[in-house]
Amino acid sequence: MLHSTPIATFCIRALTMLNACGLGSTGSTAGSSAMDTSTAIISSPGSSAPIPVETVDVATDLQAPWSVAFHGSTALISERDTARILEVTADGGTRTVTEIRDAQPGGEGGLLGLAVQEDFLYTYYTTAGDNRIVRFPLTGEPGALSTGDPEVILDSIPSASTHNGGRIAFGPDGMLYATTGDVNERDNAQDDTSLAGKILRITPEGAIPVDNPVPGSPVYSMGHRNPQGIAWDADGTMYSSEFGQSTWDELNIITPGGNYGWPVVEGIANRDGFIDPVQQWRPAEASPSGMTIVGESIFVANLRGQSLRQIPLAAPDTSRVLLDGEFGRLRDVVTAPDDTLLVLTNNTDGRGSPTPGDDRVLRI
């Protein structure tokens, strides 16, 4: 199928197929891909001439997928409601690596963020009583990956049917960062004793770094409603995307100990004591979730906005819309090891309109 929608400018490397391999420990098939390609149109800098660029179905038939992470060149995917972690195989299929049996999906909760460091897989998920971060040893080779015994490294993060945050990622300092939502109790975000409505920072083993803003606390920043994206540029500047309520979604530059205002303010307020976002959008046009930085651009996956937003680092108060409405709701975008982009759709989460093959991972 050819897509002729004009979309914004960004650098694209020569398209290559995902060469990830993997087989889960259970050996069960969870999805498949026909490796379909479709053409999007991207305008080149300083020119109105369109450049045809292929988007490739890397994997299809996923169920409410939430996060993508890489173990070497192998893509791992979390499914929120099945609580499965899937491995993308060389032929575009998926296999189950493990199932998080104590995860309790419900509403926006369930198996959410993934991160990988060396031979450990880190997960953020909702249980019957909390949100928690658990790591698993990753064993085996691509085509036969499995997990060892789980180790809880941070628990007692408040949970609810909405606003669980859930994104985890390792920063350039080697620390693990996690976004948490206010779990629909607004005052949590301004309560410095609560782990809700925050961005947290811990060591890979779950200890509190000695240089955290508050000694003995994992809280790195506060005043967040429901942040679901974190990424760092080449200089180490940290960015986060955040769901607003009914007025403004936000793109924030995160500083240690910063207070981003929720629920006292939403969006740009120019109010003492709170850090304003560098860009804001109407929720119906955005609802930003996962994000990545590659080259000189930030890319943010949008749910209600059904688009991939490109934001130049040199002008973070501007943006352009890509893939506008072509693939429905977008939950995550990550940089693959070869610097192409993988985009995760999210049309089977109960709020989208699935089409045949949904949900899918797309390679740009």
N, C-alpha and C positions, 0 to 999 in steps of 0.2 A: 504494500500500500504506500503510495506516495503522499507525503505531507508537504504542502507548498506554502505553509504559513510563514510570513517573514518574521524572523526572530533576531535577537540582538547579536552583537559582535563579541566573539571571544576566540582565543587561540585553540585550535584543534590539531592534535597530532594525527599522523596517519592512523586510520582506523585499524585496530587489530582485534581479533577475537579473544575473548577471555580464555586463557589457557590454564584455568584452575582445575585441579583434580580433587576428588575427595570421596570418601565412603564413610558413612556413620557406623558407629559401633553396633547399632541394631540392624543395619543392613536394609532398612525399609525405604522404599521409594516414596518421596514426598512431592515431587513435581517434575515437570519436563519442560523442554523448550524446543521449538521448531527452528530456532535461530533465525527468525524472520528479520528482515531489514526494512526500514522505511526511511525516507529522505526528508530531512528538515532543511530549511533554507536559512542561511546565516549570512548577513551582510558583512563584507570585509571593511576594515578601517579606511575611511576616506574614499569609499567607493559605494555606489548604489548597486553594483553588480552582485547578484546572489551567488553564493558558493554552495553547491549541494553537499550535504553532510549526512552520512548514514547513521541511524540509530539502530542498534542491534538488540534483539531480545536475548539476554544472557541466560535468564531462567524465567519460567512462567508457572502459572497455576499454584501460586503461593497463597497462604491463608493469613490475612492480616499481618503481613510482615512489618517489622518495626525498625530494625537496625542492620547495617552491613559492616563487617570488620574483616580484616585480612590476616591470615596466618601464612606468612610468605606470600605466595601468589594465589593462595586458595581463599575464595570468598566464603565467609560464614554469615548466615542470615538468621535473625531471631524472628519467630512468629509469636505474636502477642498472646493469642487465645489458645493455640495448641501447646504452647510452652516448649516447642521444639527448637533446637538449634540445627540448622541445615547446612550442609556443605555442597557447594556447587561443583559438579563433576565436569570432566573435560568435554562431554557430549552435550552439556547444557541441562542435564538433569540435576536433581538434588537428592541427597541422602541424609538421613537423620544421624547426627553425631551423638546427641543426647536429648533427653526430655527432662525438663526441670519439674520434678514431681511435686515439690512443695509450693510451686507457683500457684496462685489463685487468681485466674483471670476474672475480670468483671468490669464492665464499663471501660474506662481508659487504662485500667490496671492489667497486669499480667507480666509476661516476659518482655522486657523493654530493651535497654541498651546493652551493647556488646563492646568489648575492647580486648585487644590482645597485646601482651608484652612477652617477648621471648616465647617460652613454652607454657604460658598460662593464659587461659581464657577467663575474662572477667565478665560478669553478668549483673544486671540491675533488674530486680523483679519484685513483684508484689506477692506477699504471702497472706495468710488469713489474718495476720495481725500487724504487718508493717511492710515497708519497702526495705530492701537490703541489697548489699553488694557482696557477691560470692565469687570466689575464683576456683577454677578447676585446672589441674594439670592437663595439658594437651599431649596426648601420646599418639604414636603411629605416624605414618607417612600419608601424604595426599593419596586418596583412594582407600585409606583405612584409618582415618582419624577417629579417636575416641577420647573420653575424658576420664580422669581419675577421681578420687574422692573430693567432694566439695569442701571448701573452707570459707566460712563466713568472716569477712574482714570488716564489715560495718553493717549494723542492723539498727532497729528502732527508728528508722526514718518514717515519719507518719505517712499513712496511706489512706486512700479513699477511692471512690468510683471515678473521680475526676481529678485533674491537676496533680499528677504524680511525678511530673518532670520525667527523668529516666535516662537522659543521655549521659554516657560515661566516655572519657577519652584521656589518654596520657598526654600531658603537656611536654614542651621541650625541656623542662626541668626534671623529667622522669617521674613526676607526681601524677596520681590519678585524680581527675576532677569529675564531679558528678553534679548534674542539675536536679533540683528537687522543686516540686510545685507546692503551692500553699494548701493543697488538699481541700480546696473550697472552704477554708477557714481563713479569711483574709488577714486577720491579725497575726497569724503565724509568721508572715513575711517580715514583720518588724519586731518579732520576739527573738532576741539573740540567744535564748536558751532552747529554742526549737530548731530542729534540722529541716523544717519545711520552709519553702519559699526562699531557698538559698542556692548558692553554688558552693560545694564542698571540695576540700582538698585533703587527700591522705596519701601516705606512702603506698607502694605496691603491696606491702604486707598489712596495711590497715592502720598503721600508727599515725599519730598526729605530727606533722612536720614541725620542727622547732621554730621555723620562721613563719608559721601561720599568723594572721593578724591578731588573733586572740589566743594567748597561750592555753594549750590543752583543749582547744576546740577545733573541729574540722571545718568550721564555717570560714569561707574565703570571701564571700560577698553576700549581701542580704537585700531585702526589698524586692523580691522577684515573685511574679504571679505564677507562671508556668513556663520556665525556660526549657527548650528542648534541643538547642543547638549550641555547640562550642567548637571553636577552632582558633588556631594561632597562625599569624603571618610569619614571614622569615625573620623578622626582628624580635619575635617573641611576644608581640602584642596579642592579647586574648580578646576574642569577640564572642558574643552570645546572642542568639535569637530568642525572642520571648513572646508568648501569646498574651495579648491584652484582653480586656473584658469585652467592652462593646465600643470602645473609642479608638485605641491605638495599639497595634502590635509594635514591637521594638527591635532594633538592632543596637546592642550596647557594646562599648569597649569596657572590659572588666578590669578593675584595679583592685588590689588586695585591700580588704576592709571597706570597700565601697558600698553605699546604700543607694539602691536604684528606685526607691520611692513607693512601691506598691505596699498597701492600698491607698496611701495618702495622695499620691499623684499617679497619673497614667500618661505616658508619652512625655513630650517636651513641656516642662512646666516652669523652668527658670526659677527654681525655688531653692533657697539655701538649705544645705544639708543633704541634698539628693543629687545624684548624677543623672543628667539627661541622656536619652539615647542619641546616637549620631544620625539615626534615621527612624522614621515611624511610618506605618501603613495602616489603612483601614482593615479591620479583621476580615471582612468579606473579600478583600482583594489579596489577602496574604495568608494569615494563620501559619506562621513560619515554624518549621520543625527542624530537621537535621540540616547541617551546613558543613561546608569544607572551604578551604582556601587553596588555590592552585595558581601559580604565576602571580599576576597582579590583580586577581579578582577573588572576591568572596562569592560563593554560590549557595543559595538558600532554597531548600525544598518547601513549597507552599501547599497546604492542604485545601482550604476553601478557595484559595486563589488559583489552584490547579495549574501551577506554573513553577518554573525554575527561575529564580531571580538572580541576576548578575550585578554585583556591586563592585566598582573599582576601588581598590585600596587607596588610591590617590584622591578619591572624591567619595567618601563613604556616605555622604548625604544624597547620593544619586543612585539610580538603579535602572536596569532594563529587564524586561520580561522575556523569557525564553520558553519554548514548549507550551505556549499559552493554550491551555485547554485540550491539548492533543492526547494526553494520556490520563486525564483525570487527576485525582488527588495524589500529591507527591509527599512521601514521608521522610525520605532520607536521601542525601547525596554524599558520596565519598570519593576520595581520590584513589584510584587504583595504583598498584605499584608502577605501572607504565605511564602514569600521569594523565590517563584518560579519566573520564567521569563515569561513575555508576550511579544511576538514579533508581530509587525504590518507589514504586507506586503503592497506593493504599486505598484501593476502591472496595475491598472486601471487609472493611473494619466496621461495617454497620452504618456508615454515614455516606458512603460513596455509591456509585452506580456501576457495578462491575460489567465489563465487556468480556467476550471470550478470550481466555488466556490470562485474565487478571487473577491475582496480582503478579507483577513481573519486575525483574531487574533489567534495566536498560543500560546499554553502554553507548555513550556519545563518543 
